[in-house]
Structure formats: structure tokens, C-alpha cells
Amino acid sequence: MADEEKKGHKDYVLIVIVFLLVIVGLVIMYSASAYNGRVKFHDSFYYLKKQVFATVLGIICMFIVAEMDYHVWQKFAVIGYLMAIGLSVAVMLWGSEYNGSKRWLSLGPFSFQPSEFSKVALIIFLAWIVTKNSKNIGKMRTLFKIMLFILPIVGLVGTSNLSTAIIILGIGALLIFVASPKYGQFIGLGVTAVAFMGIFLALESYRLERIAIWRNPEQYEKGYQTLQGLYAIGSGGLFGTGLGNSIQKLGFVPEAQNDMIFSIICEELGITGAVGITLLFLLLIWRFFLIAVRCRDLFGSLIASGAMAHMMMQVILNIAVVTNTIPNTGITLPFISYGGTSVVFLLIEMGLVLSVSKW
């Protein structure tokens, strides 16, 4: 079959959903960040301008990646994996600390969060290695071998960013689940993953403290953010106070444009607006699923499945944290929360999925 006959069309429904999320995200992020920008930098548009720059860069990268045959990334899978490990080590040694977390590498005036790169690199690497071992994927030995490749990055990233480590573990588990013909073996993998995360929780006292704060936020000073977020959710009611009219973002919810932005959505747009945005994410995940099941080969299907797992877990974790369903993990809401590195690599990931839908 000629190359031209193999080509399909990019998933334009996915493109529309991504652009809707990007536009909604910029509007909400500006609403949540304007007060902080005015107080800290004397510029209400400070955060918006930086986010717009990152978004434009990400969209350009998305369309460039979407036009490339995704099979080319198999050649760079190992390099990307080694780069992810190297960058994670660099963060541990020379990373910049912000709000008590060492997650950034500073390059002059720019800061870069390597864990965002690690998510995309791991999706490609795991898709490659699972495809390479697809004939033996039903054997426990093969599954543990693949998981051993994941653990170094999980360990390095998890020292400063437990939530991203959980997402990386989840991506790996889902990709193996998609490729494997057997399900019983995942009980053993699940026990191993739980034990691994238990060790991580025990290694740092502040993680155990987060569990105590989660259970009784009113008894701890650090539970202030959680309580204020819950007040914001409760005050929004069904239809909210109106876009831009949040009270809690006026210094009550610290860094409202970041992890806790979903609470501002609930306050300003109410349960109706929050459900609407959640439905957009569900539509995005649904498109990932359709692309994965329609893909012509396992490698492409696993890339789409990895993106689906990433999006699904990050959205669920963020909303669960904001509603105090789980302990605070410091995870952002994709496309909505402020963060240049996050939005650039999210859009690159969208480009990968679009490439899978086309080729």
C-alpha cells in the first residue's frame, strides 16, 4: 500500500476540543490570577501574558508533531527515557525550590519543570518497549521487566513530586493492561505499586503530615488552603457568583491560579460551570479512546492510551484534591492551571495523538 493510501485525516473533533479547553483555560486562569498579578507584579495580565506565550509555542509544536509520522519517535524512545532520568537527577542536585517543592530547573530568566517532559517521554518509551515485548507481554517476567524501567523515574520524580510519580505509575500500568491478554497478573503489579508508594510515604514525614491534614484540615495551619478551597466551592452554588467575582481568590486561596483553580471555577461558575468543564475533559478522553481502538498498530494505540491515562489521572487527582477527597498532592488541572511547561508539553502530547489519528 502506498504511503499516501495509509494516511488518514487528523481528528478535527479532537482539535476543536483542545482549542475549547485552551480558550476556556486562558479566560479562567486570567480571572483567577489577575488579583495576584496586580498585588505581586503590579500587572493584572502578568500571568496571562506568560501563559499565552507558552500556549502559542505549544500550539505551534502541536501542529508540527501532528504532521510527523509517529513511528519516527520509536528511534528516540531510549534517548527520551535517558533524558528524563538525567533531568530528574539535575532537579535533585540543582533544582530551584518554590513553595517548599524542588521541581524546577532555572535557565536564566526561564524555568522548566522536567517532570512534564518525563510524562511525554515515558509514554513514548513505554509504548515502544511494550510493543517490542508484545509477544511475551502475558508473562509475569516481562511485566516486571517493563515496570523496572518505570521505577527509576518514579523514584527520582517522586522525591519532590509524588503526584507526578503516581501519574507515571498509572500510565505504565494502563499501557501494560491494554497490551496484555491476561488480567490476573495485575494483582501482583498492584500490590507492588502500593508497596512502592507506601515506602515513599514513609520516607518523608511531610507526606504523612499531609494525610493527617487531609483527615482534619481545621486542626492544622497547613489545612488553611484546603478549607478556603472548600469555602469557595460551597459559596458558588448552582450557577456561581459570576466570572471575575470570586472572593476567595483575593488572597484567601493561596496561588489560586495553580493547583486550587477548580475551586475558583466552582465559586465563579457554580456546579454548572464545573460540570461543563469536566464534560470537556470527558470528551477529550473519549476521543483518545476512539483513536486508540481505531489505530492500525499497537505502538500508536499505546501512545493514545498513554495520553488518555495521563489526562484521566491528572484531572481526577486535581478535582479530588480540591474537594478534599484525597490528601493534597500539588497537581495542576490540565490546560486550566497556570504553568508554561505544563501547557507546552500537554499540547505536544496532543500533537502525538493527532499524528496517531492521521497515520
C-alpha positions in Angstrom: 0.0 0.0 0.0 1.4 3.4 -0.9 2.2 5.9 1.8 -0.5 8.2 0.6 -3.1 5.5 0.9 -2.0 4.8 4.5 -2.6 8.4 5.6 -5.9 9.3 7.2 -7.1 12.6 8.5 -6.3 14.3 11.7 -9.0 14.1 14.3 -10.6 17.5 13.9 -13.0 16.9 16.7 -10.0 16.5 19.0 -8.5 19.7 17.7 -11.8 21.6 18.5 -12.0 20.1 22.0 -8.3 21.1 22.7 -8.9 24.6 21.5 -12.0 24.9 23.6 -10.1 23.8 26.6 -7.2 26.2 25.8 -9.6 29.2 25.4 -11.6 28.4 28.5 -8.4 27.8 30.4 -6.9 31.2 29.5 -10.1 33.0 30.5 -10.4 31.2 33.8 -6.7 31.4 34.5 -6.8 35.2 34.0 -9.8 35.6 36.3 -8.1 33.6 39.0 -4.7 35.3 38.6 -5.5 38.9 38.0 -5.5 39.8 41.7 -2.2 38.1 42.4 -0.6 39.6 39.4 -1.7 43.1 40.4 -0.5 42.7 44.0 2.8 40.9 43.3 3.8 42.4 40.0 1.6 45.5 39.5 0.2 43.9 36.4 -3.1 42.1 36.2 -2.1 40.5 33.0 1.3 39.2 34.3 0.3 35.5 34.5 -1.9 35.7 31.4 0.8 37.1 29.2 3.2 34.3 30.2 0.5 31.6 29.7 -0.4 33.0 26.3 3.2 32.9 25.2 3.6 29.2 26.3 0.2 28.3 24.7 1.2 29.8 21.3 4.5 28.0 21.5 2.7 24.7 22.5 0.2 25.0 19.6 3.0 25.5 17.1 4.7 22.4 18.5 1.4 20.5 18.5 0.8 21.0 14.7 4.5 20.3 13.9 4.3 17.0 15.8 0.9 16.2 14.3 2.3 16.4 10.8 5.1 13.9 11.6 4.7 10.1 11.3 4.5 9.0 14.9 6.6 5.9 14.1 9.7 8.1 13.9 9.6 8.6 17.7 10.5 4.9 18.2 14.1 5.9 17.2 14.2 8.4 20.1 12.4 6.4 22.7 15.5 5.3 24.6 17.1 8.8 24.3 14.0 10.4 25.7 13.9 7.9 28.6 17.6 8.6 29.5 17.0 12.4 29.2 14.0 12.1 31.6 16.3 10.3 34.1 19.1 12.9 33.6 16.8 15.8 34.0 15.2 14.3 37.2 18.7 13.9 38.7 19.5 17.5 37.7 16.4 18.7 39.6 17.6 16.9 42.7 21.1 18.4 42.5 20.5 21.9 41.1 16.7 22.4 41.1 15.0 25.6 42.2 12.6 25.4 45.1 9.2 27.1 45.1 6.6 26.9 47.8 8.7 24.1 49.5 9.0 21.9 46.4 12.1 21.5 44.3 10.6 20.8 40.9 12.2 23.4 38.5 15.4 23.9 36.6 16.2 27.5 36.0 17.8 28.5 32.7 18.4 32.3 33.1 15.0 34.0 33.1 13.2 30.8 32.2 12.2 28.0 34.5 11.5 24.5 33.3 9.7 21.6 35.0 11.3 18.3 33.9 8.6 16.2 35.3 6.3 17.4 32.4 8.8 16.3 29.9 9.1 12.9 31.7 5.4 12.2 31.2 5.6 12.5 27.4 9.0 10.7 27.2 7.6 7.8 29.3 4.5 7.5 27.1 6.7 7.1 24.0 9.3 4.9 25.7 6.6 2.6 27.3 4.7 2.4 24.0 8.0 1.3 22.3 9.1 -1.2 24.9 5.6 -2.8 25.3 5.3 -3.1 21.5 8.8 -4.7 21.4 7.8 -7.2 24.0 4.2 -7.7 22.8 4.7 -11.5 22.1 5.7 -12.1 25.7 3.6 -9.5 27.4 1.4 -12.1 29.1 4.4 -13.4 31.1 5.0 -12.0 34.6 8.7 -11.8 33.9 8.1 -9.4 31.0 5.7 -7.3 33.0 8.2 -6.9 35.9 11.0 -6.1 33.4 8.9 -3.3 32.0 7.9 -2.0 35.4 11.6 -1.9 36.4 12.2 0.6 33.6 9.5 2.8 35.2 10.7 2.7 38.8 13.9 4.8 38.4 11.9 7.8 37.1 9.1 7.2 39.6 11.7 7.2 42.3 13.5 10.3 41.1 10.4 12.3 40.4 8.6 11.1 43.5 11.2 12.6 45.8 9.8 16.1 45.1 6.6 15.4 43.2 4.6 12.4 44.5 1.6 13.2 42.3 3.5 13.1 39.1 5.1 9.8 40.2 1.6 8.4 40.8 0.6 9.5 37.3 3.7 7.9 35.7 3.0 4.6 37.5 -0.6 4.8 36.4 0.4 5.4 32.7 2.7 2.4 32.9 0.0 0.1 34.4 -2.6 1.1 31.9 -0.3 0.6 28.9 0.6 -2.9 30.1 -3.1 -3.6 30.8 -4.0 -2.5 27.3 -1.4 -4.8 25.7 -1.7 -7.8 28.0 -4.2 -10.7 27.2 -4.2 -11.6 30.9 -5.7 -9.7 33.8 -4.9 -11.7 36.9 -1.3 -10.8 36.9 -2.2 -7.1 37.6 -3.0 -8.1 41.2 0.7 -8.7 41.8 1.7 -5.5 40.0 -0.9 -3.6 42.0 0.5 -4.9 45.3 4.0 -4.0 44.2 2.9 -0.4 43.2 1.0 0.1 46.5 4.1 -1.2 48.5 6.3 1.2 46.5 4.1 4.2 47.2 3.9 3.2 50.8 7.7 3.3 51.1 7.6 6.8 49.5 5.1 8.0 52.0 7.1 6.7 54.9 10.4 8.2 53.8 9.3 11.8 54.2 7.4 12.9 57.3 5.7 15.8 55.5 3.8 13.2 53.3 2.4 11.6 56.4 1.6 15.0 57.7 -0.5 15.7 54.6 -2.6 12.6 55.4 -3.3 14.0 58.9 -4.2 17.4 57.4 -6.5 15.7 54.9 -8.4 14.0 57.7 -8.7 17.1 59.9 -7.8 20.2 57.9 -9.3 22.6 60.5 -6.8 21.4 63.1 -3.6 22.3 61.2 -2.3 25.6 59.9 -1.4 24.0 56.6 -5.1 23.0 56.2 -5.9 26.6 55.5 -5.7 26.3 51.7 -8.0 23.2 51.7 -10.6 24.9 53.9 -10.6 28.1 51.8 -11.0 26.0 48.7 -14.0 24.2 50.2 -15.5 27.6 51.2 -15.1 28.7 47.5 -16.8 25.6 46.2 -19.7 25.9 48.7 -20.2 29.6 48.0 -20.6 29.1 44.3 -23.9 27.2 44.5 -25.5 26.1 41.3 -24.6 28.9 38.9 -21.8 30.7 40.7 -21.1 34.3 41.6 -20.2 35.2 38.1 -16.9 35.2 36.1 -14.4 37.5 37.9 -16.4 37.8 41.1 -14.6 35.3 43.3 -13.9 36.5 46.8 -11.7 33.5 47.8 -9.1 34.4 45.1 -8.4 37.7 46.8 -5.7 36.2 48.9 -7.8 33.6 50.8 -6.9 30.7 48.4 -3.1 31.0 48.0 -1.9 30.8 44.4 -5.5 30.5 43.2 -4.3 30.2 39.6 -2.4 27.0 40.3 -3.5 23.7 42.0 -6.7 25.1 43.5 -8.1 26.7 40.4 -11.0 24.3 40.3 -12.3 25.8 43.5 -12.4 29.2 41.8 -14.3 27.6 38.8 -16.9 26.3 41.3 -17.2 29.7 43.0 -17.5 31.8 39.9 -19.3 29.4 37.5 -21.0 27.2 40.1 -21.6 23.5 39.8 -23.0 24.1 36.3 -19.7 25.5 35.0 -17.6 22.9 36.8 -19.7 20.1 35.3 -19.4 21.7 31.8 -15.6 21.9 32.0 -15.5 18.3 33.4 -17.6 17.2 30.4 -15.0 18.8 28.0 -12.3 16.7 29.7 -14.5 13.6 29.3 -15.0 14.4 25.6 -11.2 14.7 25.2 -10.6 11.3 26.9 -13.3 9.8 24.8 -11.5 10.9 21.6 -8.3 9.4 22.9 -10.1 6.1 23.4 -11.6 6.2 19.9 -8.2 6.9 18.3 -6.6 4.2 20.4 -9.1 1.5 19.3 -9.0 2.6 15.6 -5.3 2.7 15.3 -3.6 0.4 12.8 -0.8 -0.7 15.1 0.0 -1.4 18.7 2.6 1.4 19.1 0.1 4.1 18.0 -2.7 2.6 20.1 -0.4 2.7 23.2 0.6 6.3 22.6 -3.1 7.3 22.5 -3.8 5.1 25.5 -0.9 6.7 27.4 -2.3 10.2 26.7 -5.7 9.0 27.8 -4.3 7.6 31.1 -2.3 10.8 31.7 -5.3 13.1 31.2 -7.7 11.0 33.1 -5.5 10.6 36.2 -4.4 14.2 36.3 -8.0 15.6 36.1 -9.3 13.1 38.7 -6.4 13.8 41.1 -6.7 17.6 40.8 -10.5 17.6 41.4 -10.1 15.0 44.2 -7.5 17.2 45.9 -9.6 20.4 45.6 -12.7 18.7 47.0 -10.5 17.1 49.8 -11.4 13.6 48.6 -7.7 12.7 48.8 -4.7 14.4 50.5 -3.1 17.4 48.8 -0.6 16.3 46.2 0.1 19.5 44.4 -1.2 18.5 41.0 -2.5 21.0 38.4 -5.6 20.9 36.2 -4.6 20.4 32.6 -5.0 23.4 30.3 -6.6 25.4 33.1 -4.0 25.9 35.8 -1.1 28.3 35.3 2.1 26.7 34.1 4.1 27.3 30.9 6.0 24.0 30.9 2.8 22.0 31.6 0.8 23.6 28.7 3.6 23.2 26.2 4.1 19.5 26.8 0.4 18.9 27.0 0.0 20.4 23.6 2.9 18.3 22.3 1.2 15.3 23.7 -2.0 16.3 21.8 0.1 16.6 18.7 1.3 13.0 19.2 -2.3 11.7 19.4 -3.3 13.7 16.3 -0.4 12.1 14.5 -1.7 8.7 15.5 -5.1 9.6 14.2 -3.7 10.7 10.9 -1.1 8.0 10.0 
